[in-house]
Amino acid sequence: MIIDALLPGAILVATVGSGLMAGLFFAFSVAVMPALRRLPPAAGAAAMQSVNRAILNPLFGVVFGGTTVLCVLLAVAAPFSAQHATAWIVVGAVLHVVGSFLVTAVWNVPLNIRLDAVDPDAAAGTWSEYLVRWTAWNHVRTVLCTASTTALALAM
């Protein structure tokens, strides 16, 4: 069956993609956001606005979007395979889609849009709220993508 032939490679690529996203989110949780928190509000807000613009690049798009699409395909295709690790594949794929894509789309991106609309020199209130909420949701992304990577690795 073609699904069984393609599944090992797809799981490997999804595992690497999920791991890259977990690492990116982890770096923000443990280094980037704490560093920005130490800056004056105007400088922190301006730096984060710059980061949010810089991250929208083709390489990030391929890893973020491509891994999400691949995980959706894995979650749909795995139950139709003869693969013995179907549950790990589905769990890993769903954790990635929820952790990376849905949390980002529903919580982090709206916060980014709101921050982007603010003049950094007048961002003190917005920035302090942003730091707390954005970072909390980023922790969720970190945990879910790490769990996704683990589940997908177990599927291999």
N, C-alpha and C positions, 0 to 999 in steps of 0.2 A: 504494500500500500504506500502511496506517495507521501502521506502524512508521516508515516513511520520513518521514511527515508530522510525527510527534511527536519524532523523534530530535533534530533541531537544538535545540529548546527544552530537552529533557531533558539534552542534553550541556552546554548553557549553565548550567543550574541545578546540575548535578553539578560543573561546573568551579568555579563560585562557592562551592558548599558545601565542596568539597575545599580550595579556597584559604583559606576561613575557618578550617577545621580546621588546615591547615598553619600559618597565622598564629598561631593560638592555641597550638599546640604549640611553635612557634618562640619565642613570647614567654615561655613557661615555661622553655625551655632557656636562653635568653640573659639573662633578667631575673628572673623570679620565683624560680626555684630558687637561682640565685646569691645573691639577696637573702636568702632564707630560710636559706641556709647560713651567712650572716654573723651570724645571731641565735643567742643561747644555745639549746641543744637544746629546752628546755621551750617557749620562745617560738616557735621554728621549727615544732615539732610542732603546737602549738596553732593557729598561723596556717594550716598546711596542712590541719589537720582542718577549720577554718572554710572554707577555699577548697573543699575536697572536698564540703562540704555545700551551699555557695552555688552551685556550678556545676550542681547537679542542679535545673535550672529549665526551664520550658517552651521558652524560646527556644533554649537549648543542646540540649534534646532534639530539637527540630525539625531543627536543623542537623546534629547528630551522627547521629541515627537516620534522619532523612529522606534525607540524602545517602547513607548506607549502603544503604538500601532502593533508592534510585534507581540507585545503582551496580550493585547486584545485577541489577536489571531491565535496565540497559544491557548488562551482560555477557551476559545471556541473549538479549536481543532483537537486539543489533547484528549477530550473524552471519546473521540472517534478513533483513537490510535490503540495499538496493542501495547503501548508503553506501560510498564508496571508502576511508574511513578506519576501517574495522571493527577492524583490529588496534590502532590507537591507542585506540579506545573501550574495547575489552576490556582492554587493558593498563592504561589509566588507571583503569577501574572496579575491576579486581582489586587494583591497588596501593592504592586507597583502602580497600577492604573489609579487606584485610590490615593496612594501616598504621594506619588509624583504628580500626576496630572490633575486629579480632582481637587486635592487640597490646594495646589497652586492656582488653579483656575477659580475656585470658589472663594479662597481667603487671601492668598498672597498677592495675586495680581490686582484685585480691587484696591488693596492697601497701597500697592505700588502706583496705581493710577492716581489715587488720592494724593499721595506724596508728591508725585510729579507735577500736580497742578498748583502746588504751594511754592511761593517765593521762599527760598531757604532762609533769608534774613528774617522772615516772619513765621518760621516753622516751629517754634519752640513747643507749643502745645501739641501740634500734629505730630511732631517728631517723637515726643515722649510716648504718646499713645501708639504710634507706629512701631517703635522699638519693642514694646511689650507684646503687642498682638502679632506682629510679623514674626518675631523670634519664636514665640510659642508655637505658631503654626509651622514654622520651619523645623522645630524639634519633632513635631508629628511626622513631617515628611522624612526626616532623618531616620526615625525609628521604623516607619513603614517600609522605606526603601531598603534599609538594612535587613529587615525581616524578609522582604521580597528576594533580595540577593541570596540570603541563606536558603530559603525554600527552593529557589531555582537551582542553586548549587547541589542541594540534596537530590533534586530530580535527575541530575546528571549521573 
